[in-house]
Amino acid sequence: MAARLLSEKFSVTVYNRNWQKTSSLADQGALVARSPREAAMRADVVISMVADDGASRAIWLDDNGALAGASPATVLVESSTLSVDWIKELASTAAERGCDLLDAPVTGTKPHAASGQLCFLVGGSAAALAKAQPVFSVLGRDTIHLGPTGSGVLLKLVNNFLCGVQAASLAEGLGLVAKSGLDYEKAVAFLVNAAPGSPLMKTLTARAAARDFTPNFVLRLMAKDLDYAAGEGTKCGIPLQTAASALAVFQHAIATGHGEEDFAAVIQSLQEG
């Protein structure tokens, strides 16, 4: 996302806990900050993309967090996939500092980010969205304003819940195919073009066939999203029983050493041993 903004001549300051990950961006013209606070200084829009609630809390609210460096009227954009409760807490704290927060998680992976083809699911005020829209327009093909604070992350959790359940069922189905003696290649070719077939299924089976688990979306983060989605379901009185089952499949994959790989590795995890 940062590289995409730089390619479109935006002035970009970056921060990463692993400073080595910023070196290529520095070569492209980004300023490298020593803390989130420094990164947010003099910025009109501040974007965070981290793993979970704990990382988000630290990046925004620690003593050297981004909120401490943001000027009043700065638009804060949390593009991570997080819990609704945390987003609402962060929005309230930001408002106390005179800043507007948009929860704006994205759909898409690294190639979509590089080419400006992400889709932003946005919760927050229309006024804040208008200020951030020039940035969203460069980073994404679509911006969907869903309503008040928390709306964006909630829909993203529903999206990832559905993807996670499909991936887990695919892993179990192909595990059955592999262990039963069926012709594996013929079975996969049939399934991806039959009623269960979907773009996601085609992508996951292709990556599994190639044994290419270079992460576009890290497996352990899918497990986190299933857990967060189940929590939102409980709060709404809708127990997501399939989320719990899918989470167990992903936890098995993590336990067998696939947590840092692409989530397509969930297929491999049920065919080992």
RODO-2510 file (C-alpha; in nm, 4 decimals, decimal comma):
residues 273
     n   res          X          Y          Z
     1     m     0,0000     0,0000     0,0000
     2     a     0,2826     0,2388     0,0847
     3     a     0,4623     0,1598    -0,2399
     4     r     0,1432     0,2227    -0,4350
     5     l     0,1038     0,5674    -0,2765
     6     l     0,4665     0,6497    -0,3533
     7     s     0,4192     0,5480    -0,7164
     8     e     0,1358     0,8018    -0,7377
     9     k     0,3582     1,0796    -0,5963
    10     f     0,2055     1,0983    -0,2481
    11     s     0,4324     1,2126     0,0328
    12     v     0,4618     0,9048     0,2561
    13     t     0,6195     0,8441     0,5956
    14     v     0,6402     0,4812     0,7065
    15     y     0,6990     0,2978     1,0301
    16     n     0,7489    -0,0731     1,0885
    17     r     0,8562    -0,2502     1,4065
    18     n     1,1122    -0,4279     1,1862
    19     w     1,2990    -0,1359     1,0344
    20     q     1,4558    -0,3574     0,7672
    21     k     1,1120    -0,3910     0,6067
    22     t     1,1145    -0,0181     0,5322
    23     s     1,4405    -0,0135     0,3347
    24     s     1,2827    -0,0708    -0,0076
    25     l     1,0273     0,2018     0,0630
    26     a     1,3041     0,4417     0,1611
    27     d     1,4694     0,3677    -0,1734
    28     q     1,1411     0,4683    -0,3404
    29     g     1,1303     0,8018    -0,1589
    30     a     0,9493     0,7339     0,1683
    31     l     1,0600     0,8953     0,4899
    32     v     1,1249     0,6357     0,7609
    33     a     1,0022     0,7205     1,1097
    34     r     1,1502     0,5865     1,4315
    35     s     0,8122     0,5504     1,6008
    36     p     0,4409     0,5570     1,5164
    37     r     0,4247     0,8962     1,6856
    38     e     0,6879     1,0393     1,4513
    39     a     0,5172     0,8802     1,1502
    40     a     0,1877     1,0535     1,2330
    41     m     0,3342     1,4015     1,2760
    42     r     0,2326     1,6431     0,9997
    43     a     0,0239     1,3743     0,8271
    44     d    -0,3238     1,4448     0,6922
    45     v    -0,4140     1,0742     0,6839
    46     v    -0,2621     0,8033     0,9039
    47     i    -0,3116     0,4389     0,8033
    48     s    -0,2466     0,1374     1,0238
    49     m    -0,2231    -0,2228     0,9008
    50     v    -0,1313    -0,4677     1,1770
    51     a    -0,2183    -0,8197     1,2906
    52     d    -0,4661    -0,7956     1,5771
    53     d    -0,6247    -0,5888     1,8558
    54     g    -0,3116    -0,5953     2,0721
    55     a    -0,0863    -0,4720     1,7945
    56     s    -0,3381    -0,2022     1,7013
    57     r    -0,3631    -0,0807     2,0607
    58     a     0,0143    -0,0546     2,0838
    59     i     0,0602     0,1216     1,7491
    60     w    -0,2016     0,3860     1,8339
    61     l    -0,1987     0,4300     2,2115
    62     d     0,1505     0,3566     2,3465
    63     d     0,3513     0,6557     2,4686
    64     n     0,5110     0,6795     2,1242
    65     g     0,1918     0,5719     1,9492
    66     a     0,0470     0,7367     1,6411
    67     l    -0,2348     0,9101     1,8266
    68     a     0,0166     1,1027     2,0361
    69     g     0,1692     1,2471     1,7170
    70     a    -0,1491     1,3151     1,5215
    71     s    -0,2727     1,6737     1,4992
    72     p    -0,6397     1,7563     1,5589
    73     a    -0,8526     1,7006     1,2459
    74     t    -0,6198     1,4276     1,1193
    75     v    -0,8085     1,1355     0,9665
    76     l    -0,7026     0,8061     1,1229
    77     v    -0,7603     0,4927     0,9162
    78     e    -0,7454     0,1499     1,0787
    79     s    -0,7262    -0,0988     0,7933
    80     s    -0,6556    -0,4041     1,0059
    81     t    -0,9116    -0,6789     1,0670
    82     l    -1,0005    -0,6266     1,4322
    83     s    -1,2834    -0,6623     1,6828
    84     v    -1,5735    -0,4170     1,6815
    85     d    -1,5325    -0,3386     2,0524
    86     w    -1,1719    -0,2317     2,0055
    87     i    -1,2564    -0,0170     1,7046
    88     k    -1,5259     0,1653     1,9017
    89     e    -1,2862     0,2226     2,1910
    90     l    -1,0195     0,3556     1,9557
    91     a    -1,2692     0,5858     1,7815
    92     s    -1,3773     0,7285     2,1171
    93     t    -1,0167     0,7916     2,2228
    94     a    -0,9386     0,9501     1,8851
    95     a    -1,2399     1,1816     1,9179
    96     e    -1,1090     1,3015     2,2542
    97     r    -0,7934     1,4119     2,0683
    98     g    -0,9971     1,5872     1,7974
    99     c    -0,9340     1,3213     1,5318
   100     d    -1,1767     1,1185     1,3207
   101     l    -1,1316     0,7433     1,2913
   102     l    -1,2398     0,5318     0,9971
   103     d    -1,2390     0,1556     1,0300
   104     a    -1,1503     0,0559     0,6747
   105     p    -1,0300    -0,3020     0,6413
   106     v    -0,9608    -0,4231     0,2914
   107     t    -1,0354    -0,7232     0,0777
   108     g    -0,7564    -0,8381    -0,1480
   109     t    -0,3991    -0,9543    -0,1002
   110     k    -0,0503    -0,8268    -0,1829
   111     p    -0,0943    -0,8197    -0,5627
   112     h    -0,4191    -0,6218    -0,5242
   113     a    -0,2461    -0,3737    -0,2933
   114     a     0,0425    -0,3271    -0,5360
   115     s    -0,1895    -0,2568    -0,8278
   116     g    -0,4425    -0,0369    -0,6439
   117     q    -0,7189    -0,2985    -0,6643
   118     l    -0,8143    -0,3304    -0,2976
   119     c    -1,1710    -0,2864    -0,1776
   120     f    -1,2189    -0,0750     0,1363
   121     l    -1,5053    -0,1587     0,3738
   122     v    -1,5557     0,1633     0,5672
   123     g    -1,7237     0,2545     0,8925
   124     g    -1,7261     0,6102     1,0270
   125     s    -1,8414     0,9573     0,9307
   126     a    -1,9045     1,0676     0,5743
   127     a    -1,6974     1,3820     0,6370
   128     a    -1,3904     1,1811     0,7387
   129     l    -1,4373     0,9517     0,4411
   130     a    -1,4454     1,2504     0,2053
   131     k    -1,1078     1,3647     0,3408
   132     a    -0,9553     1,0199     0,2988
   133     q    -1,1109     0,9416    -0,0384
   134     p    -0,8149     1,0679    -0,2496
   135     v    -0,5989     0,8092    -0,0717
   136     f    -0,8569     0,5322    -0,1013
   137     s    -0,8990     0,6094    -0,4705
   138     v    -0,5318     0,5383    -0,5365
   139     l    -0,5176     0,2262    -0,3205
   140     g    -0,8448     0,0629    -0,4187
   141     r    -1,0905    -0,0085    -0,6963
   142     d    -1,3875     0,0437    -0,4633
   143     t    -1,4777     0,2119    -0,1351
   144     i    -1,7973     0,0938     0,0327
   145     h    -1,9284     0,3174     0,3113
   146     l    -2,1294     0,0835     0,5323
   147     g    -2,2366     0,3184     0,8101
   148     p    -2,1195     0,4103     1,1609
   149     t    -1,7990     0,3161     1,3387
   150     g    -1,7447    -0,0595     1,3496
   151     s    -1,9440    -0,1356     1,0339
   152     g    -1,6362    -0,1915     0,8196
   153     v    -1,4618    -0,4354     1,0518
   154     l    -1,7838    -0,6266     1,1153
   155     l    -1,8440    -0,6935     0,7462
   156     k    -1,4763    -0,7847     0,7014
   157     l    -1,5085    -1,0411     0,9803
   158     v    -1,8177    -1,1872     0,8141
   159     n    -1,6264    -1,2014     0,4841
   160     n    -1,3285    -1,3766     0,6394
   161     f    -1,5516    -1,6102     0,8409
   162     l    -1,7126    -1,7302     0,5178
   163     c    -1,3718    -1,7677     0,3492
   164     g    -1,2287    -1,9528     0,6472
   165     v    -1,5179    -2,1974     0,6644
   166     q    -1,4896    -2,2678     0,2924
   167     a    -1,1135    -2,3197     0,3196
   168     a    -1,1530    -2,5545     0,6162
   169     s    -1,4229    -2,7619     0,4454
   170     l    -1,2094    -2,7762     0,1312
   171     a    -0,9132    -2,8991     0,3353
   172     e    -1,1241    -3,1701     0,4972
   173     g    -1,2832    -3,2724     0,1676
   174     l    -0,9498    -3,3003    -0,0103
   175     g    -0,8041    -3,4801     0,2891
   176     l    -1,0806    -3,7398     0,2481
   177     v    -1,0067    -3,7650    -0,1236
   178     a    -0,6345    -3,8110    -0,0598
   179     k    -0,6722    -4,0768     0,2088
   180     s    -0,9541    -4,2712     0,0387
   181     g    -0,7658    -4,3736    -0,2711
   182     l    -0,9603    -4,1651    -0,5205
   183     d    -0,7696    -4,0206    -0,8151
   184     y    -0,6704    -3,6923    -0,6514
   185     e    -0,6126    -3,4821    -0,9624
   186     k    -0,9348    -3,5939    -1,1280
   187     a    -1,1318    -3,5314    -0,8084
   188     v    -0,9906    -3,1781    -0,7679
   189     a    -1,0559    -3,0960    -1,1351
   190     f    -1,4160    -3,2044    -1,0908
   191     l    -1,4792    -3,0260    -0,7607
   192     v    -1,3427    -2,6857    -0,8608
   193     n    -1,5778    -2,6794    -1,1603
   194     a    -1,8795    -2,8370    -0,9890
   195     a    -2,1350    -2,6727    -0,7598
   196     p    -1,8907    -2,6190    -0,4680
   197     g    -1,6397    -2,4486    -0,6970
   198     s    -1,5563    -2,0818    -0,6350
   199     p    -1,2738    -1,8400    -0,7127
   200     l    -1,1377    -1,9018    -0,3626
   201     m    -1,1445    -2,2785    -0,4064
   202     k    -0,9633    -2,2501    -0,7391
   203     t    -0,6932    -2,0300    -0,5860
   204     l    -0,6381    -2,2503    -0,2829
   205     t    -0,6247    -2,5764    -0,4755
   206     a    -0,3809    -2,4288    -0,7284
   207     r    -0,1471    -2,3087    -0,4549
   208     a    -0,1691    -2,6406    -0,2738
   209     a    -0,0947    -2,8307    -0,5954
   210     a     0,2122    -2,6141    -0,6547
   211     r     0,3169    -2,6441    -0,2873
   212     d     0,3450    -2,2640    -0,2957
   213     f     0,2604    -2,1387     0,0498
   214     t     0,4420    -1,8065     0,0288
   215     p     0,2047    -1,5941     0,2357
   216     n    -0,0409    -1,3634     0,0680
   217     f    -0,2679    -1,4075     0,3695
   218     v    -0,1017    -1,5671     0,6725
   219     l    -0,2748    -1,8775     0,8058
   220     r    -0,2611    -1,7776     1,1738
   221     l    -0,4391    -1,4522     1,0888
   222     m    -0,7293    -1,6458     0,9401
   223     a    -0,7540    -1,8323     1,2702
   224     k    -0,7593    -1,4972     1,4518
   225     d    -1,0351    -1,3675     1,2251
   226     l    -1,2481    -1,6774     1,2807
   227     d    -1,2081    -1,6285     1,6552
   228     y    -1,3055    -1,2596     1,6355
   229     a    -1,6026    -1,3408     1,4109
   230     a    -1,7258    -1,6027     1,6561
   231     g    -1,7080    -1,3415     1,9310
   232     e    -1,9186    -1,0971     1,7297
   233     g    -2,1702    -1,3730     1,6622
   234     t    -2,2026    -1,4457     2,0320
   235     k    -2,2650    -1,0781     2,1079
   236     c    -2,5413    -1,0703     1,8466
   237     g    -2,7008    -1,3936     1,9652
   238     i    -2,5938    -1,5849     1,6541
   239     p    -2,3544    -1,8627     1,7572
   240     l    -2,1312    -1,9244     1,4570
   241     q    -2,0953    -2,2988     1,4975
   242     t    -1,9224    -2,3450     1,1637
   243     a    -1,6673    -2,0795     1,2642
   244     a    -1,5775    -2,2888     1,5689
   245     s    -1,5337    -2,5988     1,3548
   246     a    -1,3237    -2,4137     1,0976
   247     l    -1,1128    -2,2598     1,3737
   248     a    -1,0292    -2,6093     1,5005
   249     v    -0,9054    -2,7036     1,1531
   250     f    -0,6842    -2,3939     1,1373
   251     q    -0,5551    -2,4489     1,4911
   252     h    -0,4473    -2,7976     1,3837
   253     a    -0,2615    -2,6419     1,0906
   254     i    -0,0868    -2,4001     1,3263
   255     a     0,0046    -2,6829     1,5642
   256     t     0,1617    -2,8762     1,2764
   257     g     0,3852    -2,5857     1,1779
   258     h     0,1898    -2,4012     0,9083
   259     g     0,0928    -2,0868     1,1004
   260     e     0,3263    -1,8500     0,9150
   261     e     0,2440    -1,9880     0,5691
   262     d    -0,0339    -1,8832     0,3349
   263     f    -0,3702    -2,0086     0,4526
   264     a    -0,3821    -2,2430     0,1522
   265     a    -0,1503    -2,4582     0,3638
   266     v    -0,4542    -2,5666     0,5643
   267     i    -0,5055    -2,8187     0,2815
   268     q    -0,1546    -2,9580     0,3214
   269     s    -0,1916    -2,9840     0,6982
   270     l    -0,4664    -3,2480     0,6688
   271     q    -0,2743    -3,4609     0,4190
   272     e     0,0453    -3,5070     0,6155
   273     g     0,1390    -3,8136     0,8135
***
